[in-house]
Amino acid sequence: MENIFNDYASWFLEQAPLIEELTKLNSSLLKYNKHVIDVVKHLYNKVLEEKKLSSDEETIFTTGFYYLFEQFEQINLILKHHYDDNVIKFNKQAKTMLLLLDLINLENELYDLIGDEEKLKPLIALENEIIAYLAKNKQAPKSLFDKLNQVSELAFLEVSDDFYPLKEIFYDIADEYNLL
């Protein structure tokens, strides 16, 4: 388990310049992941101080770290390939990037629940539409946001009413740790 904490520390150092720039810009991209960031950071500090976490806390830390890792992989990919690492220019399209992150999160969670790539094709097509707007450095139109809502509703018909998105789980965990 020690390796995961070392991996997090390395990852955090690697992402620190981007996080710092996004913080200066008061970016909604950080606000979007705030509760996950706060919980993971809290648990990392706890392991540094106490040298251990409970089994549940280790699972929470690992899940949160992998989630953040994936989120920032997407952010860095778009930032590098479509914005030449210009964080200011990229941040102007944060709303569209958040749409993409929402969609990718939905895809991942639905795939975990239903495991059928065929049923995710409408989401994948929508993902490509959103990326096309980011590639043109343009904000996605409201119609794409509406389309995500429509496609999401259809996808949720495939899963039970017990669907509980990861971001909501981390909001509740942050509340338990008094991090809100």
Secondary structure as the mmCIF struct_conf table of DSSP 4:
data_model
#
loop_
_struct_conf.conf_type_id
_struct_conf.id
_struct_conf.beg_label_comp_id
_struct_conf.beg_label_asym_id
_struct_conf.beg_label_seq_id
_struct_conf.end_label_comp_id
_struct_conf.end_label_asym_id
_struct_conf.end_label_seq_id
HELX_RH_AL_P HELX_RH_AL_P1 GLU A 2 LYS A 24
TURN_TY1_P TURN_TY1_P1 LEU A 25 ASN A 26
HELX_RH_AL_P HELX_RH_AL_P2 SER A 28 TYR A 32
TURN_TY1_P TURN_TY1_P2 ASN A 33 ASN A 33
HELX_RH_AL_P HELX_RH_AL_P3 LYS A 34 GLU A 50
BEND BEND1 LYS A 51 LYS A 51
HELX_RH_AL_P HELX_RH_AL_P4 SER A 55 TYR A 83
TURN_TY1_P TURN_TY1_P3 ASP A 84 ASP A 85
HELX_RH_AL_P HELX_RH_AL_P5 VAL A 87 ASN A 91
TURN_TY1_P TURN_TY1_P4 LYS A 92 GLN A 93
HELX_RH_AL_P HELX_RH_AL_P6 ALA A 94 ILE A 114
HELX_RH_3T_P HELX_RH_3T_P1 GLU A 117 LEU A 120
HELX_RH_AL_P HELX_RH_AL_P7 LYS A 121 ALA A 135
TURN_TY1_P TURN_TY1_P5 LYS A 136 ASN A 137
HELX_LH_PP_P HELX_LH_PP_P1 GLN A 139 PRO A 141
HELX_RH_AL_P HELX_RH_AL_P8 LYS A 142 PHE A 156
TURN_TY1_P TURN_TY1_P6 LEU A 157 GLU A 158
BEND BEND2 VAL A 159 VAL A 159
TURN_TY1_P TURN_TY1_P7 ASP A 161 ASP A 162
HELX_RH_AL_P HELX_RH_AL_P9 LEU A 166 GLU A 176
TURN_TY1_P TURN_TY1_P8 TYR A 177 ASN A 178
#
